[in-house]
Amino acid sequence: MKRIYLDYAATTPCDPEVVRAMEPYFFEKFGNASSIYSFGQEAKKAVEDARDLLASFLGAKPEEIVFTSGGTESNNFCLQGSASALEKKGNHIITTVIEHHSISEPLRFLQEKGVKVSLVGVDKYGLVNPDDIKKAITDKTILISVMHANNEIGVIQPIAEIGKIAKEKGIYFHTDAVQTVGHIPVNVDELNVDFLSLSAHKFYGPKGVGALYIRKGSRLTRFLHGGDQERNRRASTYNTPGIVGLGKAIELCRDKMKEEASFQTALRDKLIKELPSKIAEVYFNGHPVKRLPNNVNFSIKYIEGESILLNLDLLGIACSTGSACTSSSLEPSHVLLAIGLPHEIAHGSLRITFGRWTKNEDIDYFLEHLPKIVQKLRAMSPLYSS
């Protein structure tokens, strides 16, 4: 049976070159990077080399990079660290209704501690209007957090414009760039951000390692207490193999990104063009142009996404009905509801995301079998009449 992976937004396979780069740091060069003897300094150099690679990719300074366990920790670090460091200045944070749960859940926690949170809506395409962010600002606003691109519908937000507003008002600005780093250009100065989160397993690196960019001079209370690692900003023994893997992964993305984006855009557009001719009443979600090159999200009337997903899985095709973090939930996607889809249509959504090893024939196979599955499921649906 074929095995076709079309869920790169959930996680990516480790590139073999990344695995090879990491391998020596599990056994031969296993020293603790905080130790002063040669074993430790060997590991320390590898950590700093990875830091340099990532900083260069982001247009940042190496000392502005803090390694973390991934996107969730980076987001929590930024939100909780800002609220703590700036509590004397204010207690108001602005975000959007379509953020990842690693943003919305920490904010819910902070609300219980007295922080005020404003949720800005989006239009039917999932785009945030910078003017709506501006209108939400008060004299107590300490942080604005808007994701760079949505993990479900792939819409790329006007981060640079929002960042300009934040800068003019003297407010810190954070973006969750987990879905964009390694896939499209990301430069912290061009985006006007003070904080940026990323995760290695989204760009062909290992799981369990990520980073938070912290602009020099920004105030942020440390999130983990213990040792003095990361310039006393994040305690914990260095995950040297993981950090090396992140560095190698970002180096590969730097060299391959432009070509990969071009190929994936062609696959995306092919799928968007051909699906409506094969399946009636299919609706694409998100902006038609301002979207990631590898993301297609669509809804099919009269059937549920979970049923489609299970039938595709029987044919060896892996995709998603929404965010991987909520795939066990029976509730429709909060993102699809936010762009105005009714519950019954939101329930019939699929997210298809491509990556480094997706081939043209994979999309052909998907397009061959999905209409058959839809026809079968609709025949069983009491809502559908042909």
Number of C-alpha atoms within 10 A of each C-alpha: 7 10 12 21 20 24 23 26 28 19 19 22 17 18 18 12 14 23 19 12 17 24 16 12 20 12 10 9 20 16 21 19 24 17 13 12 11 13 16 16 17 18 24 20 13 20 23 17 17 25 24 17 18 24 20 16 20 21 13 19 16 18 16 20 22 19 27 26 21 22 27 20 23 28 28 19 22 31 25 18 17 21 24 17 16 18 14 10 12 17 22 23 27 22 23 21 19 28 22 23 15 17 23 19 13 18 22 14 12 19 15 10 11 10 16 17 21 16 16 18 18 18 13 16 19 26 20 24 16 18 11 14 21 14 9 17 20 13 11 16 23 25 25 25 25 27 27 26 26 28 26 30 28 26 25 22 21 18 23 18 16 24 26 18 19 24 15 8 15 12 20 22 25 29 27 28 22 30 27 24 26 28 22 16 14 17 17 21 14 15 20 21 25 25 26 29 29 29 32 30 26 27 28 28 31 27 19 16 25 26 25 26 27 23 19 13 8 13 16 19 18 17 17 14 12 11 14 13 17 17 11 12 17 20 17 15 14 20 19 24 25 29 28 26 31 32 28 26 29 26 19 18 21 19 11 14 19 14 10 20 20 13 19 22 17 15 24 20 15 14 17 17 11 11 18 13 11 14 15 13 12 17 17 18 25 26 17 12 9 16 19 24 25 27 27 24 21 22 24 23 20 21 24 22 24 18 15 22 20 15 18 18 15 12 15 15 22 19 24 24 27 27 21 16 11 14 14 9 9 9 11 22 21 19 24 27 17 18 20 15 18 12 14 15 21 27 25 22 28 25 26 24 28 27 25 19 14 18 14 12 10 19 18 13 14 17 16 12 14 19 16 13 16 21 15 12 17 19 15 12 13 9 10 12 8 5
